[in-house]
Structure formats: structure tokens, C-alpha cells
Amino acid sequence: MTGFVTHLRSFPAVSATGAVARALDMLLAWQERATERRRLSELSNHELADIGLDRATAIGEAGKPFWRP
């Protein structure tokens, strides 16, 4: 295991690229989550019922911060 970690440290560009990719994935997930929650809050009661939710549940979900799953 130690040899593997040492091996990875010898390629800083690879680990930096991976970190950037993970950060970008996280930002995109946050944006998607925020968009979905905003759209959920815009649905009518009839549309919410079609997907099995009530207004209180939709408001609760839409009120969560984007970083909270």
C-alpha cells in the first residue's frame, strides 16, 4: 500500500487533474440539485400528486440548501 501512495505522489498532475474533475463533478451536482429543487417548488398540486408528493413535502425539499442531499 505504501508503494502505491508513493507512486501516486510522483504524478502530481494526475492527482491535480483528478481533484479538479471531482470538484467540477461536485459543482455540477450542486447546480443540478438546485435546479431540480427550484423546479419542484414550481409544480402545481396536481403535478405533485402525479409524482406522489404533497405540497408540504415539496416545500421541505425545495427549502434545503443545494449542498445538502
ZAMARGU-4260 file (C-alpha; in steps of 0.2 Angstrom, whole numbers, plus 5000, padded with zeros to 4 digits):
<rodrens>
0) 5000/5000/5000 | 5014/5012/5004 | 5022/5009/4987 | 5006/5014/4979 | 5004/5030/4988
5) 5022/5035/4985 | 5019/5030/4966 | 5004/5042/4965 | 5013/5056/4973 | 5026/5055/4959
10) 5012/5060/4947 | 5006/5077/4954 | 4997/5082/4938 | 4987/5066/4938 | 4981/5069/4956
15) 4978/5088/4952 | 4968/5083/4937 | 4958/5071/4947 | 4955/5084/4961 | 4949/5096/4948
20) 4937/5083/4940 | 4930/5079/4957 | 4927/5097/4961 | 4919/5100/4944 | 4908/5085/4947
25) 4903/5092/4964 | 4899/5109/4957 | 4888/5101/4943 | 4879/5090/4955 | 4875/5105/4966
30) 4869/5115/4951 | 4858/5101/4946 | 4851/5099/4963 | 4847/5117/4965 | 4838/5117/4948
35) 4828/5102/4952 | 4823/5109/4969 | 4818/5126/4961 | 4808/5116/4948 | 4800/5105/4961
40) 4794/5121/4970 | 4786/5127/4954 | 4775/5112/4951 | 4756/5113/4954 | 4747/5102/4967
45) 4741/5091/4953 | 4758/5088/4946 | 4765/5085/4964 | 4751/5072/4966 | 4756/5064/4950
50) 4773/5060/4957 | 4767/5055/4974 | 4771/5071/4984 | 4761/5084/4993 | 4765/5102/4994
55) 4772/5101/5012 | 4785/5088/5006 | 4789/5098/4990 | 4792/5114/5001 | 4803/5105/5013
60) 4814/5098/4999 | 4814/5114/4989 | 4820/5123/5005 | 4835/5113/5008 | 4852/5121/5003
65) 4860/5115/4987 | 4874/5106/4996 | 4863/5095/5006 | 4857/5079/4998
</rodrens>
